[in-house]
Amino acid sequence: MKDSQVYGNVYIAWDGTDDQFSRTPSENEIELQPDTRYLHITTNETIGGVRLYDWPDLGVPLVGDMSSDYFSRHIPWNLMDVAYGGAQKNLGPSGLTLVIVRKSVLETHPRDLPTYLDYRVHYATNSRFNTPAIFPIYVAGKVLKWYKDKGGVDEFEKLSIARCAHLYGMIDASNGFYNCPVEGESRSRMNVVFRLPNEGLESKFLADAELQGLVNLTGHRSVGGIRASIYNSMPMEGVEKLANFMDNFRASHS
Amino acid sequence: MKDSQVYGNVYIAWDGTDDQFSRTPSENEIELQPDTRYLHITTNETIGGVRLYDWPDLGVPLVGDMSSDYFSRHIPWNLMDVAYGGAQKNLGPSGLTLVIVRKSVLETHPRDLPTYLDYRVHYATNSRFNTPAIFPIYVAGKVLKWYKDKGGVDEFEKLSIARCAHLYGMIDASNGFYNCPVEGESRSRMNVVFRLPNEGLESKFLADAELQGLVNLTGHRSVGGIRASIYNSMPMEGVEKLANFMDNFRASHS
């Protein structure tokens, strides 16, 4: 928002503040103003653990930050003008951003931006305007081949649903010991966020989990709680191990 | 030049066009206009194979692109406000840029740039405003430690002088079979550029060299000829092997 306001007239088409960012909007909640050029969406949000479940088809093209869930879901390309995302969640090592741009967007008049920020330059030079980030690109290529060999987005979408269903099922069957603040369809398939009855138990949960090799479960520093990030690279075995731990922890502490 | 003109009033303080970029200027050839904020320099230029030998001390701070020779020479920090460079020559894997900024520069009023291009943001966040390029940073850390263990810039400056002296010596002793278009002090210590009597011989030189494992010797596509890039990672043995090959090639073809 802050950066784009420098370059154009920008407004918030839907605001999740009142719901503490615990859900994403349905299409009919989004309020577009006349002459809107595009609608920016973030298809998965890792702090709150929410995902966009309803792709807005409102007559304006979508520009989507898909850093945290591309390659785990099908994309309605007919609605999208630009999809972009940092590599480090579902694609490869950090230091690389994948940008998919509709060709017609490249024909629009550019703003006065540094050359490097002009997508037309990258298109014209096959993404080699400068020396690119070779290692992250190399590894991303390996990952993409692996995705293809395993069955592509179809398969990884299925796996993502299975992974998160296992954890949300455990949370919802815990009689309130575990509590996910995110509402039904908005629940992220990549970042399962939940709380325990109090912060003391959360600290103990994290410490005990670490002893069993279950790490990086701390919620984002801005919200606290627990967060299980289960990107494409997480095997079902990891999810099952966490679910078993959660079950045992609840049995000993509730 | 092109990008900076969008943001400010920029001019060329010395122009190497007439000399086909075969040398860099001495300090007294640089013509500064009144109210100049800084002088941008490129301390080594890889296409022409030239280096800046005379650090301009003209009463304005220097901003230097040192991509292709930092960590191979001492820097007069009293003259520099900003030194920057891509990692991929003398620091580590591509996908990383090292920027050294004088603190007082961070206090100047910024232009309307995207947040990411504001050095103050990177300073305030310890270079972790976003997820950085972890792997290139990790490897760069290893390289810096290796530099330190080996004797630091002192040692790598000595090595760079020894490497290039070996090749320039071979060229200058070749009775004109090899010809370096760059004048004395301007000769790069990182990129030794030379020509053979004709392009046919240059092609044969490159093909024969490759058979002996001497690769990546093709001059930049914009100028042709031969270019031996001998960055800090090139051992003296590699230089000696190339010099021996050059000697033998000349003996068979002159």
Interface residues (C-beta under 8 A of the other chain):
Chain A: K2 D3 V6 G86 Q88 P93 S94 G95 L96 D112 P114 T115 Y116 L117 N130 T131 P132 A133 I134 F135 P136
Chain B: K2 D3 V6 G86 Q88 P93 S94 G95 L96 D112 P114 T115 Y116 L117 N130 T131 P132 A133 I134 F135 P136
